[in-house]
Amino acid sequence: MDSLFLLPREERRVLAGHLWVFSNEVDWKRSTRPQPGDSRLLFAANGRPLGLVDCHPNTLIAARLQPELSVEQPNVSFWIERFSRLRSERQRWLGASEYCRLVNADGDRFPGLTIDLYGSHAVMQAQTAAMDRRAPVIAQALLEMGFQGVKLSGKSHSRELEGLSQDDQWFGSPSDVAWVPVAEGICAAAPIGAGQKTGFFLDQSDNRKRLAPLAQGKTVLDACSYTGGWGLAMAQAGATGCDFLDSDATALDWVRQGWERASCRGNFGLHHDDVFDGLRKLAGEGRQFGVVVLDPPAFAKNRKTVDQALIGYQNLSRLGLEVLEPNGILITCSCSGLVDENDFHQSVVRALRQKKRSAKLLARLGASADHPLHPSMPETLYLKVLVWAVD
């Protein structure tokens, strides 16, 4: 196998445990230039071996270490053994492994690979050219583990950067939707056939269960609701009514089906609109809610947009406060990995000052336990959830 060499002193992050190598850290004159998706043996400038890396010479992240791999193309047995081990971990951590994230990319030491489980089906995101090459073997391993179908999800910003197809591909039997438990006796739709991400946002599973009791006896606004995971969990916990706001009409139809399947009680409302416009309309109508959940998609797609994203979070929080009744609960979320948690915190504080409202911070939360973080990679700390009691 050909080699990839780092420039002098550029091995320090790798030796500290980080799994990414940036293009300006590579000695391209000394290295055999790879094709996108090729694997190489990585060496420090002094010849010290550092491990196997997946390469893409045309992107900012030129190489990703694969500490679990000893060969470029592992066989089915390798993946079955690793996935069985990871599933056992999820069972210990969560008490269940039927609906969870099986592989969390860098956090599970498999950069470029994400796999979510939805009962009898699995959805895989191969976010790099190298993992895309391995996808058929990975899918075969999952099928041999007993899953009826495996979807390779094609739509992602990472795949676009790597020059990969944006089309979905099924192995085994396809499925349109799974119903994911969000509280005892209530499920939200995970449209794995044509939904967002892998079909659902499993990273908020623990947070929904933990925070749902705060809505008992209160009305709820679930903004950027998608298929309604937050609001449905809060309805089960005793909310007196739930409104759902989202720009995706199909997602709101799934909300309606989830509400009807669970025979939820209380007032029920659907609002098809952009979250900013929708909040302004609700405020203009004089609507007030006891709990407001703001769980938008990532605002920062790259480092150049971080400042703009923080302004967006501030404006969103301000609008959320306009429809939050006195002594209410505001749940603010950011899934932008490039946004620092403290900066996100301050964006909400600025909104509180704008609206002249005082608050107490009840909790700072992150992703569920099936989304482990890599201890040497702050980039894996992407989900930030702040819970505020607002006067």
C-alpha positions as a Markdown table, in Angstrom:
| # | Residue | x | y | z |
|---|---|---|---|---|
| 1 | Met | 0.0 | 0.0 | 0.0 |
| 2 | Asp | 1.3 | 3.5 | -0.9 |
| 3 | Ser | 2.2 | 6.0 | 1.8 |
| 4 | Leu | 1.0 | 9.5 | 2.9 |
| 5 | Phe | 3.5 | 11.6 | 4.7 |
| 6 | Leu | 2.8 | 14.6 | 7.0 |
| 7 | Leu | 4.8 | 17.7 | 7.1 |
| 8 | Pro | 7.3 | 18.2 | 10.0 |
| 9 | Arg | 5.5 | 18.6 | 13.4 |
| 10 | Glu | 2.1 | 18.1 | 11.9 |
| 11 | Glu | 1.6 | 14.7 | 13.6 |
| 12 | Arg | 0.9 | 16.3 | 17.0 |
| 13 | Arg | -2.9 | 16.3 | 16.7 |
| 14 | Val | -2.9 | 12.8 | 15.4 |
| 15 | Leu | -0.8 | 11.6 | 18.3 |
| 16 | Ala | -3.2 | 13.3 | 20.7 |
| 17 | Gly | -6.0 | 11.1 | 19.2 |
| 18 | His | -7.6 | 13.3 | 16.6 |
| 19 | Leu | -8.7 | 11.3 | 13.5 |
| 20 | Trp | -8.6 | 14.0 | 10.8 |
| 21 | Val | -5.7 | 15.2 | 8.7 |
| 22 | Phe | -6.2 | 18.5 | 6.9 |
| 23 | Ser | -4.8 | 19.1 | 3.4 |
| 24 | Asn | -2.3 | 21.7 | 4.5 |
| 25 | Glu | -0.7 | 19.2 | 6.9 |
| 26 | Val | 0.2 | 16.7 | 4.1 |
| 27 | Asp | 3.6 | 16.6 | 2.4 |
| 28 | Trp | 2.2 | 16.2 | -1.1 |
| 29 | Lys | 5.6 | 16.4 | -2.7 |
| 30 | Arg | 6.8 | 13.3 | -0.8 |
| 31 | Ser | 3.5 | 11.4 | -0.8 |
| 32 | Thr | 2.0 | 9.2 | -3.5 |
| 33 | Arg | -1.1 | 11.3 | -4.4 |
| 34 | Pro | -4.3 | 9.2 | -3.9 |
| 35 | Gln | -7.5 | 9.1 | -5.8 |
| 36 | Pro | -10.7 | 10.0 | -3.9 |
| 37 | Gly | -11.6 | 7.0 | -1.7 |
| 38 | Asp | -8.1 | 5.4 | -1.7 |
| 39 | Ser | -6.5 | 4.2 | 1.5 |
| 40 | Arg | -2.9 | 4.9 | 2.5 |
| 41 | Leu | -0.6 | 4.2 | 5.3 |
| 42 | Leu | 0.1 | 7.5 | 7.2 |
| 43 | Phe | 3.5 | 8.4 | 8.4 |
| 44 | Ala | 4.9 | 11.4 | 10.3 |
| 45 | Ala | 7.7 | 13.3 | 8.6 |
| 46 | Asn | 10.3 | 11.3 | 10.6 |
| 47 | Gly | 8.9 | 8.0 | 9.3 |
| 48 | Arg | 6.8 | 7.1 | 12.4 |
| 49 | Pro | 3.8 | 5.0 | 11.4 |
| 50 | Leu | 0.5 | 6.5 | 12.4 |
| 51 | Gly | -2.1 | 4.1 | 10.9 |
| 52 | Leu | -4.4 | 3.5 | 8.0 |
| 53 | Val | -6.2 | 6.5 | 6.5 |
| 54 | Asp | -9.0 | 7.0 | 4.0 |
| 55 | Cys | -8.1 | 9.8 | 1.6 |
| 56 | His | -9.6 | 12.5 | -0.5 |
| 57 | Pro | -7.0 | 14.9 | -1.9 |
| 58 | Asn | -9.5 | 17.5 | -3.1 |
| 59 | Thr | -11.3 | 18.3 | 0.2 |
| 60 | Leu | -10.2 | 20.2 | 3.3 |
| 61 | Ile | -10.1 | 16.9 | 5.3 |
| 62 | Ala | -7.6 | 15.1 | 3.1 |
| 63 | Ala | -7.4 | 12.0 | 5.2 |
| 64 | Arg | -9.3 | 10.2 | 8.0 |
| 65 | Leu | -7.7 | 7.7 | 10.3 |
| 66 | Gln | -9.4 | 4.4 | 10.6 |
| 67 | Pro | -8.1 | 3.0 | 13.9 |
| 68 | Glu | -10.5 | 0.0 | 13.7 |
| 69 | Leu | -9.3 | -1.1 | 10.3 |
| 70 | Ser | -6.2 | -3.1 | 9.4 |
| 71 | Val | -7.1 | -3.6 | 5.7 |
| 72 | Glu | -8.7 | -1.3 | 3.2 |
| 73 | Gln | -11.7 | -3.5 | 2.4 |
| 74 | Pro | -12.7 | -5.6 | 5.5 |
| 75 | Asn | -14.9 | -8.6 | 4.8 |
| 76 | Val | -18.5 | -9.3 | 6.0 |
| 77 | Ser | -17.3 | -11.2 | 9.1 |
| 78 | Phe | -15.3 | -8.2 | 10.3 |
| 79 | Trp | -18.3 | -5.9 | 10.1 |
| 80 | Ile | -20.7 | -8.4 | 11.8 |
| 81 | Glu | -18.3 | -8.8 | 14.7 |
| 82 | Arg | -17.9 | -5.0 | 15.1 |
| 83 | Phe | -21.6 | -4.3 | 14.7 |
| 84 | Ser | -22.5 | -7.0 | 17.2 |
| 85 | Arg | -20.2 | -5.5 | 19.7 |
| 86 | Leu | -21.6 | -2.0 | 19.2 |
| 87 | Arg | -25.1 | -3.2 | 19.5 |
| 88 | Ser | -24.3 | -4.9 | 22.8 |
| 89 | Glu | -22.9 | -1.5 | 24.0 |
| 90 | Arg | -26.1 | 0.2 | 23.0 |
| 91 | Gln | -28.1 | -2.4 | 24.9 |
| 92 | Arg | -26.1 | -1.7 | 28.0 |
| 93 | Trp | -26.2 | 2.0 | 27.7 |
| 94 | Leu | -29.8 | 2.5 | 26.7 |
| 95 | Gly | -31.5 | -0.7 | 27.9 |
| 96 | Ala | -32.6 | -1.3 | 24.3 |
| 97 | Ser | -31.1 | -1.4 | 20.8 |
| 98 | Glu | -34.0 | -1.7 | 18.4 |
| 99 | Tyr | -34.3 | 2.0 | 17.7 |
| 100 | Cys | -30.9 | 3.7 | 18.1 |
| 101 | Arg | -27.7 | 4.8 | 16.4 |
| 102 | Leu | -25.5 | 1.8 | 15.9 |
| 103 | Val | -22.4 | 3.6 | 14.5 |
| 104 | Asn | -21.7 | 7.2 | 15.2 |
| 105 | Ala | -18.8 | 7.9 | 12.8 |
| 106 | Asp | -15.8 | 9.4 | 14.7 |
| 107 | Gly | -17.3 | 8.8 | 18.1 |
| 108 | Asp | -17.3 | 5.0 | 17.4 |
| 109 | Arg | -13.9 | 5.2 | 15.6 |
| 110 | Phe | -15.3 | 4.7 | 12.2 |
| 111 | Pro | -15.0 | 8.1 | 10.5 |
| 112 | Gly | -17.3 | 8.6 | 7.6 |
| 113 | Leu | -19.8 | 5.9 | 8.6 |
| 114 | Thr | -23.2 | 6.4 | 10.4 |
| 115 | Ile | -25.8 | 3.7 | 10.9 |
| 116 | Asp | -29.2 | 4.1 | 12.5 |
| 117 | Leu | -31.5 | 1.2 | 13.4 |
| 118 | Tyr | -35.2 | 1.3 | 13.0 |
| 119 | Gly | -36.5 | -2.0 | 14.1 |
| 120 | Ser | -36.2 | -4.4 | 11.2 |
| 121 | His | -34.4 | -1.9 | 9.0 |
| 122 | Ala | -31.2 | 0.0 | 9.0 |
| 123 | Val | -30.2 | 3.3 | 7.4 |
| 124 | Met | -26.5 | 3.9 | 6.5 |
| 125 | Gln | -24.8 | 7.2 | 5.7 |
| 126 | Ala | -21.5 | 6.6 | 3.9 |
| 127 | Gln | -20.1 | 10.2 | 4.1 |
| 128 | Thr | -16.8 | 9.6 | 2.4 |
| 129 | Ala | -15.7 | 8.1 | -0.9 |
| 130 | Ala | -13.9 | 5.3 | 1.0 |
| 131 | Met | -16.9 | 4.3 | 3.1 |
| 132 | Asp | -19.1 | 4.5 | 0.0 |
| 133 | Arg | -16.8 | 1.8 | -1.6 |
| 134 | Arg | -17.3 | -0.4 | 1.5 |
| 135 | Ala | -21.1 | 0.2 | 1.6 |
| 136 | Pro | -22.2 | -3.0 | -0.2 |
| 137 | Val | -20.2 | -5.2 | 2.1 |
| 138 | Ile | -21.4 | -3.3 | 5.2 |
| 139 | Ala | -25.0 | -3.7 | 4.0 |
| 140 | Gln | -24.5 | -7.4 | 3.4 |
| 141 | Ala | -23.2 | -7.7 | 7.0 |
| 142 | Leu | -26.3 | -6.0 | 8.3 |
| 143 | Leu | -28.6 | -8.3 | 6.2 |
| 144 | Glu | -26.8 | -11.3 | 7.6 |
| 145 | Met | -27.4 | -10.0 | 11.1 |
| 146 | Gly | -31.1 | -10.3 | 10.4 |
| 147 | Phe | -32.2 | -6.8 | 9.2 |
| 148 | Gln | -34.7 | -7.1 | 6.4 |
| 149 | Gly | -33.5 | -4.0 | 4.5 |
| 150 | Val | -30.6 | -1.5 | 4.5 |
| 151 | Lys | -30.8 | 1.9 | 2.9 |
| 152 | Leu | -27.7 | 3.8 | 1.8 |
| 153 | Ser | -28.8 | 7.4 | 2.2 |
| 154 | Gly | -27.4 | 9.5 | -0.6 |
| 155 | Lys | -28.5 | 13.0 | 0.5 |
| 156 | Ser | -25.9 | 14.8 | 2.6 |
| 157 | His | -23.6 | 17.8 | 2.5 |
| 158 | Ser | -20.6 | 15.5 | 3.2 |
| 159 | Arg | -21.3 | 13.3 | 0.2 |
| 160 | Glu | -21.7 | 16.3 | -2.0 |
| 161 | Leu | -18.3 | 17.5 | -0.9 |
| 162 | Glu | -16.8 | 14.1 | -1.7 |
| 163 | Gly | -18.3 | 14.1 | -5.1 |
| 164 | Leu | -20.6 | 11.1 | -4.4 |
| 165 | Ser | -24.0 | 10.3 | -5.7 |
| 166 | Gln | -27.0 | 11.9 | -4.0 |
| 167 | Asp | -29.3 | 9.0 | -4.9 |
| 168 | Asp | -30.5 | 6.5 | -2.3 |
| 169 | Gln | -29.9 | 2.8 | -2.7 |
| 170 | Trp | -31.6 | -0.1 | -1.0 |
| 171 | Phe | -30.2 | -3.5 | -0.2 |
| 172 | Gly | -32.7 | -6.2 | 0.7 |
| 173 | Ser | -36.4 | -5.1 | 1.3 |
| 174 | Pro | -37.1 | -1.4 | 1.3 |
| 175 | Ser | -39.4 | 0.3 | 3.8 |
| 176 | Asp | -41.3 | 3.6 | 3.8 |
| 177 | Val | -41.7 | 4.3 | 7.5 |
| 178 | Ala | -40.9 | 3.1 | 11.0 |
| 179 | Trp | -42.6 | 4.2 | 14.2 |
| 180 | Val | -40.1 | 5.2 | 16.9 |
| 181 | Pro | -41.1 | 5.2 | 20.5 |
| 182 | Val | -40.7 | 8.7 | 22.0 |
| 183 | Ala | -42.6 | 8.0 | 25.2 |
| 184 | Glu | -44.4 | 5.1 | 26.8 |
| 185 | Gly | -47.2 | 4.2 | 24.5 |
| 186 | Ile | -46.6 | 6.8 | 21.9 |
| 187 | Cys | -44.5 | 6.8 | 18.7 |
| 188 | Ala | -43.4 | 9.3 | 16.1 |
| 189 | Ala | -43.0 | 8.6 | 12.4 |
| 190 | Ala | -39.5 | 7.9 | 11.0 |
| 191 | Pro | -40.1 | 8.1 | 7.2 |
| 192 | Ile | -36.9 | 6.2 | 6.4 |
| 193 | Gly | -37.9 | 5.9 | 2.7 |
| 194 | Ala | -37.9 | 9.6 | 1.9 |
| 195 | Gly | -37.4 | 11.6 | 5.2 |
| 196 | Gln | -34.8 | 13.9 | 6.5 |
| 197 | Lys | -31.4 | 12.6 | 7.6 |
| 198 | Thr | -31.8 | 8.9 | 8.2 |
| 199 | Gly | -35.5 | 9.3 | 8.8 |
| 200 | Phe | -35.6 | 10.6 | 12.4 |
| 201 | Phe | -33.5 | 12.5 | 14.9 |
| 202 | Leu | -32.5 | 9.8 | 17.4 |
| 203 | Asp | -30.0 | 12.1 | 19.0 |
| 204 | Gln | -32.7 | 13.8 | 21.0 |
| 205 | Ser | -34.3 | 10.6 | 22.4 |
| 206 | Asp | -33.0 | 10.9 | 25.9 |
| 207 | Asn | -33.7 | 14.6 | 26.0 |
| 208 | Arg | -37.3 | 14.2 | 24.9 |
| 209 | Lys | -38.0 | 11.6 | 27.7 |
| 210 | Arg | -36.2 | 13.7 | 30.3 |
| 211 | Leu | -37.8 | 17.0 | 29.5 |
| 212 | Ala | -41.3 | 15.9 | 28.5 |
| 213 | Pro | -42.6 | 16.1 | 32.2 |
| 214 | Leu | -41.9 | 19.8 | 32.2 |
| 215 | Ala | -45.0 | 20.2 | 29.9 |
| 216 | Gln | -47.5 | 18.7 | 32.3 |
| 217 | Gly | -50.5 | 21.0 | 32.5 |
| 218 | Lys | -49.0 | 23.4 | 29.9 |
| 219 | Thr | -49.5 | 24.1 | 26.3 |
| 220 | Val | -46.7 | 23.3 | 23.9 |
| 221 | Leu | -45.3 | 24.7 | 20.7 |
| 222 | Asp | -43.0 | 22.3 | 18.9 |
| 223 | Ala | -41.2 | 24.5 | 16.4 |
| 224 | Cys | -39.2 | 22.9 | 13.6 |
| 225 | Ser | -41.2 | 19.9 | 14.7 |
| 226 | Tyr | -40.4 | 17.5 | 11.8 |
| 227 | Thr | -42.6 | 14.5 | 12.6 |
| 228 | Gly | -43.4 | 15.8 | 16.1 |
| 229 | Gly | -41.1 | 13.9 | 18.5 |
| 230 | Trp | -41.0 | 16.6 | 21.1 |
| 231 | Gly | -44.6 | 17.5 | 21.1 |
| 232 | Leu | -45.9 | 13.9 | 21.0 |
| 233 | Ala | -43.7 | 13.0 | 24.0 |
| 234 | Met | -45.0 | 16.1 | 25.9 |
| 235 | Ala | -48.6 | 15.3 | 25.0 |
| 236 | Gln | -48.1 | 11.9 | 26.6 |
| 237 | Ala | -46.6 | 13.5 | 29.7 |
| 238 | Gly | -49.7 | 15.6 | 30.3 |
| 239 | Ala | -49.6 | 18.7 | 28.1 |
| 240 | Thr | -53.0 | 20.3 | 27.7 |
| 241 | Gly | -52.4 | 21.0 | 24.0 |
| 242 | Cys | -49.7 | 20.9 | 21.4 |
| 243 | Asp | -49.1 | 23.0 | 18.3 |
| 244 | Phe | -46.5 | 21.9 | 15.7 |
| 245 | Leu | -44.7 | 24.3 | 13.3 |
| 246 | Asp | -42.7 | 23.1 | 10.3 |
| 247 | Ser | -41.9 | 24.1 | 6.8 |
| 248 | Asp | -42.3 | 20.5 | 5.5 |
| 249 | Ala | -46.0 | 19.7 | 4.8 |
| 250 | Thr | -45.3 | 16.0 | 4.5 |
| 251 | Ala | -43.7 | 16.0 | 8.0 |
| 252 | Leu | -46.8 | 17.7 | 9.4 |
| 253 | Asp | -49.0 | 15.0 | 7.9 |
| 254 | Trp | -46.9 | 12.4 | 9.8 |
| 255 | Val | -47.4 | 14.5 | 13.0 |
| 256 | Arg | -51.2 | 14.2 | 12.5 |
| 257 | Gln | -50.9 | 10.4 | 12.0 |
| 258 | Gly | -48.8 | 10.1 | 15.1 |
| 259 | Trp | -51.3 | 12.2 | 17.1 |
| 260 | Glu | -54.2 | 10.1 | 15.9 |
| 261 | Arg | -52.4 | 6.7 | 16.4 |
| 262 | Ala | -51.8 | 7.6 | 20.1 |
| 263 | Ser | -55.3 | 9.0 | 20.6 |
| 264 | Cys | -53.7 | 12.1 | 22.2 |
| 265 | Arg | -56.0 | 14.5 | 24.1 |
| 266 | Gly | -56.0 | 18.2 | 24.3 |
| 267 | Asn | -55.9 | 21.0 | 21.7 |
| 268 | Phe | -54.0 | 20.2 | 18.5 |
| 269 | Gly | -52.7 | 22.5 | 15.8 |
| 270 | Leu | -50.5 | 22.3 | 12.7 |
| 271 | His | -48.7 | 25.3 | 11.2 |
| 272 | His | -47.1 | 24.9 | 7.8 |
| 273 | Asp | -44.6 | 27.8 | 7.6 |
| 274 | Asp | -40.9 | 28.8 | 7.8 |
| 275 | Val | -40.1 | 28.9 | 11.5 |
| 276 | Phe | -39.3 | 32.6 | 11.6 |
| 277 | Asp | -42.4 | 33.6 | 9.7 |
| 278 | Gly | -44.5 | 31.1 | 11.6 |
| 279 | Leu | -43.4 | 32.4 | 15.0 |
| 280 | Arg | -44.1 | 36.0 | 13.9 |
| 281 | Lys | -47.6 | 35.0 | 12.8 |
| 282 | Leu | -48.3 | 33.2 | 16.1 |
| 283 | Ala | -47.1 | 36.2 | 18.0 |
| 284 | Gly | -49.2 | 38.5 | 15.9 |
| 285 | Glu | -52.3 | 36.4 | 16.8 |
| 286 | Gly | -51.4 | 36.8 | 20.5 |
| 287 | Arg | -50.7 | 33.1 | 21.0 |
| 288 | Gln | -48.9 | 32.1 | 24.1 |
| 289 | Phe | -47.5 | 28.7 | 25.2 |
| 290 | Gly | -46.2 | 27.3 | 28.4 |
| 291 | Val | -43.4 | 25.4 | 26.7 |
| 292 | Val | -41.7 | 26.4 | 23.5 |
| 293 | Val | -39.2 | 24.0 | 21.8 |
| 294 | Leu | -36.8 | 25.5 | 19.2 |
| 295 | Asp | -35.0 | 22.6 | 17.5 |
| 296 | Pro | -34.0 | 23.9 | 14.0 |
| 297 | Pro | -31.7 | 22.3 | 11.4 |
| 298 | Ala | -28.0 | 23.3 | 11.4 |
| 299 | Phe | -27.6 | 27.0 | 10.8 |
| 300 | Ala | -23.8 | 26.9 | 10.2 |
| 301 | Lys | -22.7 | 24.7 | 7.2 |
| 302 | Asn | -19.1 | 26.0 | 7.2 |
| 303 | Arg | -16.9 | 28.3 | 9.3 |
| 304 | Lys | -17.6 | 31.3 | 7.2 |
| 305 | Thr | -21.3 | 31.2 | 8.3 |
| 306 | Val | -20.8 | 30.7 | 12.1 |
| 307 | Asp | -21.3 | 34.4 | 12.9 |
| 308 | Gln | -24.4 | 34.5 | 10.8 |
| 309 | Ala | -25.7 | 31.3 | 12.4 |
| 310 | Leu | -25.3 | 32.9 | 15.9 |
| 311 | Ile | -27.4 | 35.9 | 14.8 |
| 312 | Gly | -30.0 | 33.4 | 13.5 |
| 313 | Tyr | -30.1 | 31.6 | 16.9 |
| 314 | Gln | -30.5 | 34.9 | 18.7 |
| 315 | Asn | -33.4 | 36.0 | 16.4 |
| 316 | Leu | -35.0 | 32.6 | 16.7 |
| 317 | Ser | -34.8 | 32.7 | 20.5 |
| 318 | Arg | -36.2 | 36.2 | 20.5 |
| 319 | Leu | -39.2 | 35.1 | 18.5 |
| 320 | Gly | -39.7 | 32.0 | 20.7 |
| 321 | Leu | -39.8 | 34.3 | 23.7 |
| 322 | Glu | -42.5 | 36.4 | 22.1 |
| 323 | Val | -44.9 | 33.4 | 22.2 |
| 324 | Leu | -43.7 | 32.1 | 25.6 |
| 325 | Glu | -46.0 | 32.9 | 28.5 |
| 326 | Pro | -44.7 | 34.1 | 31.9 |
| 327 | Asn | -43.1 | 31.4 | 34.0 |
| 328 | Gly | -42.7 | 29.3 | 30.8 |
| 329 | Ile | -40.1 | 26.8 | 29.7 |
| 330 | Leu | -37.9 | 27.6 | 26.6 |
| 331 | Ile | -35.9 | 24.7 | 25.1 |
| 332 | Thr | -33.3 | 25.9 | 22.6 |
| 333 | Cys | -31.3 | 23.6 | 20.4 |
| 334 | Ser | -28.3 | 23.8 | 18.0 |
| 335 | Cys | -27.1 | 20.9 | 16.0 |
| 336 | Ser | -24.4 | 23.0 | 14.3 |
| 337 | Gly | -21.1 | 21.3 | 15.2 |
| 338 | Leu | -19.1 | 24.4 | 14.2 |
| 339 | Val | -21.0 | 26.5 | 16.8 |
| 340 | Asp | -19.4 | 26.6 | 20.2 |
| 341 | Glu | -21.6 | 25.8 | 23.1 |
| 342 | Asn | -20.8 | 29.0 | 25.0 |
| 343 | Asp | -21.4 | 31.1 | 21.9 |
| 344 | Phe | -24.7 | 29.5 | 21.4 |
| 345 | His | -25.5 | 30.1 | 25.1 |
| 346 | Gln | -24.7 | 33.8 | 24.7 |
| 347 | Ser | -26.9 | 34.1 | 21.6 |
| 348 | Val | -29.9 | 33.1 | 23.8 |
| 349 | Val | -28.8 | 35.4 | 26.6 |
| 350 | Arg | -28.8 | 38.3 | 24.1 |
| 351 | Ala | -32.3 | 37.4 | 23.1 |
| 352 | Leu | -33.4 | 37.4 | 26.7 |
| 353 | Arg | -32.0 | 40.8 | 27.2 |
| 354 | Gln | -33.7 | 42.1 | 24.0 |
| 355 | Lys | -37.0 | 41.0 | 25.4 |
| 356 | Lys | -36.2 | 42.2 | 28.9 |
| 357 | Arg | -36.9 | 38.8 | 30.4 |
| 358 | Ser | -35.0 | 37.1 | 33.2 |
| 359 | Ala | -34.4 | 33.3 | 33.1 |
| 360 | Lys | -32.7 | 30.5 | 35.0 |
| 361 | Leu | -30.7 | 27.9 | 33.1 |
| 362 | Leu | -32.0 | 24.5 | 34.2 |
| 363 | Ala | -29.9 | 22.2 | 32.0 |
| 364 | Arg | -27.2 | 21.9 | 29.4 |
| 365 | Leu | -27.8 | 18.7 | 27.5 |
| 366 | Gly | -26.2 | 16.9 | 24.5 |
| 367 | Ala | -26.9 | 13.9 | 22.3 |
| 368 | Ser | -28.2 | 10.5 | 23.6 |
| 369 | Ala | -25.8 | 7.9 | 24.8 |
| 370 | Asp | -25.9 | 6.0 | 21.4 |
| 371 | His | -24.2 | 9.1 | 19.9 |
| 372 | Pro | -20.8 | 8.8 | 21.8 |
| 373 | Leu | -18.3 | 11.6 | 21.5 |
| 374 | His | -14.6 | 11.2 | 20.6 |
| 375 | Pro | -12.6 | 12.5 | 23.6 |
| 376 | Ser | -10.0 | 14.1 | 21.4 |
| 377 | Met | -12.3 | 15.6 | 18.9 |
| 378 | Pro | -14.4 | 18.6 | 20.0 |
| 379 | Glu | -16.1 | 18.6 | 16.6 |
| 380 | Thr | -18.1 | 15.5 | 17.7 |
| 381 | Leu | -19.8 | 17.7 | 20.4 |
| 382 | Tyr | -22.4 | 18.9 | 17.9 |
| 383 | Leu | -25.7 | 18.8 | 19.6 |
| 384 | Lys | -26.4 | 21.5 | 22.3 |
| 385 | Val | -29.7 | 21.7 | 24.2 |
| 386 | Leu | -30.3 | 24.6 | 26.7 |
| 387 | Val | -33.3 | 24.5 | 29.0 |
| 388 | Trp | -34.5 | 27.8 | 30.4 |
| 389 | Ala | -37.1 | 28.7 | 33.0 |
| 390 | Val | -38.2 | 32.1 | 31.9 |
| 391 | Asp | -40.0 | 34.7 | 34.2 |
